[in-house]
Amino acid sequence: MDKFVVVGGKRLYGSVDISGAKNAALAIIPATLLAAGKCRIDNIPDIRDVRLMFNILRNLGAEIKMLNPNSFEIDTSAIRSQVVPDAMAKKMRASYYFIGALLGRSGNAEVAMPGGCNFGVRPIDQHIKGFEALGAHVRTENAVIKASSAELLGGSIYFDVVSVGATMNVMLAAVRAKGLTIIENAAKEPHIVDLANFLNLMGADVRGAGTDTIKIRGVETMHGCDYSIIPDQIEAGTYMVAAAAAGGDVAIRNVIPKHLESISAKLVECGATVEEFADSVRVAADGRLTKCNVKTMPHPGFPTDMQPQFAALLAICEGTSIVSESIWDNRFRYVEQLLRMGASIQVEGKAAIIEGVPYLKGAPVRADDLRAGAAMIIAGLAARGATEIEDIHLIERGYENILGKLTALGADIRRVEMPDEESAKEDKKAI
Ligand code: UD1
């Protein structure tokens, strides 16, 4: 397994271009199953999770042509299967979108239980409740979710929890259900609006995405279209926080500043300078910033997917900060790694009490999951000495060219191949 080695103490200067939104792409790629015709999708992030999604789609019979590393033409007209096997589904959470998309397309889906980052229990009861409200029969057999329906019918769904995944999954099925579907207590994240825009461009009738009530009038057919995915809110936020933690002056380009407001507001509270422009934000910081409290909430609140990165910054801010996690049960596993770097953090249930220390010290750490890994990079950029990060494949699930982008900003970060893998490769060559 390769490692990242980050030598801290380099300030970040220049500009970074943000890629397309991972969590929008992961719903939009399966949504192409609903089209009779080809879809051209631009601004797809070049990340592992997208490649896994393409593998699933290809396995179902889709043809996928790369036009450039971020643009693809997808033709799902020759789909021959409705089955997503365990080996593929378990590699990522978003494989559950194939249930909604296949149900919408053909009334049948068999998708093995999804995997993904481990933040504690991740039920899908709200997804199932939604499909059942559309008249689908859903059962789980040997860890495979089997959903079927002779004819999907519009229905009313009130989600008991605000769920990004359940909202998008039910949208995927409901666009082809007969009649009107009303989703209440819907999630409002930017990627929900992006999926709705994509579906509408394919001929669907989705209204209200971005509010807590979404109304969908089912259509009989949908067609191919050209679409460009929105910029990634969390990737942008990660570079914003990296600039604040390492110090410097960075322009984060190709973003929608409105999507970043909750992150910008917290950075300003800590004492960083944040300037908004039409499609970029500038973050500048000089010296040690000060504490602030953060509570994760569904959009437009502070995103849970920025919680570990922000905690890494707060670990070196002056004063005591409290970070409260209200979405996931177990999203503080990374704290153990920050403690190895000299942070002073106490976790009490779903809150972390962070007493800022003047500096962190480089240490060997691991990426517990995608965003925890990003937090380790941020901690490493700000630390004294070298931080070695293991399990970087988890970081590469969701950040396009993070090494290249940070290096261009002046960071000292490199990939190191571990000797055991080297020798394994040599062995393979010998065979
Ligand atoms: C998505 C993101 C993830 C992010 C999360 C919240 C993707 C691929 N992943 O995950 O990075 O952290 O949104 O912004 O887009 N819940 C239930 N029952 C359900 C579904 C969810 O109880 O059927 C609960 C979850 O346990 C959690 C909360 O609802 O406590 C929010 O989960 P949800 O928004 O569904 O997260 P994901 O879509 O899985």
Residues whose N, C-alpha, C, O or C-beta is under 5 A from the ligand:
A	BS01	UD1	N23 R93 A94 V121 R122 P123 I124 D125 Q126 H127 V161 V162 S163 V164 G165 A166 T304 D305 I327 W328
